[in-house]
């Protein structure tokens, strides 16, 4: 992950996006999405 973006910001925006766009509050989905972001970005 690029060092110029801090992790709490990414986590907050990911949770917001998952809920607003997809109405998902499942922590497992959040963890998998965050893992994907960490690996590829």
C-alpha positions as CSV (number, residue, x, y, z in Angstrom):
1,X,0.0,0.0,0.0
2,X,1.2,3.5,-0.8
3,X,2.8,5.1,2.3
4,X,1.2,8.5,1.6
5,X,-2.3,7.2,2.6
6,X,-2.8,6.2,6.2
7,X,-4.5,2.9,7.1
8,X,-7.3,4.3,9.3
9,X,-8.4,6.5,6.4
10,X,-8.5,3.6,4.0
11,X,-10.4,1.5,6.6
12,X,-13.0,4.2,7.2
13,X,-13.6,4.9,3.5
14,X,-13.8,1.1,2.8
15,X,-16.4,0.6,5.5
16,X,-18.4,3.6,4.2
17,X,-18.3,2.4,0.6
18,X,-19.3,-1.1,1.5
19,X,-22.3,0.1,3.4
20,X,-23.5,3.0,1.2
21,X,-23.0,1.2,-2.1
22,X,-23.6,-2.4,-1.3
23,X,-25.5,-2.3,2.1
24,X,-22.9,-4.7,3.6
25,X,-21.8,-4.6,7.2
26,X,-20.2,-8.1,7.3
27,X,-16.8,-7.9,8.9
28,X,-15.5,-10.9,6.9
29,X,-16.2,-9.1,3.6
30,X,-14.5,-6.0,5.0
31,X,-11.4,-8.0,6.0
32,X,-11.2,-9.7,2.6
33,X,-11.5,-6.4,0.8
34,X,-8.9,-4.7,3.0
35,X,-6.6,-7.7,2.4
36,X,-7.0,-7.2,-1.3
37,X,-6.3,-3.5,-1.1
38,X,-3.1,-4.2,1.0
39,X,-1.9,-6.7,-1.5
40,X,-2.5,-4.9,-4.7
41,X,-2.4,-1.2,-3.8
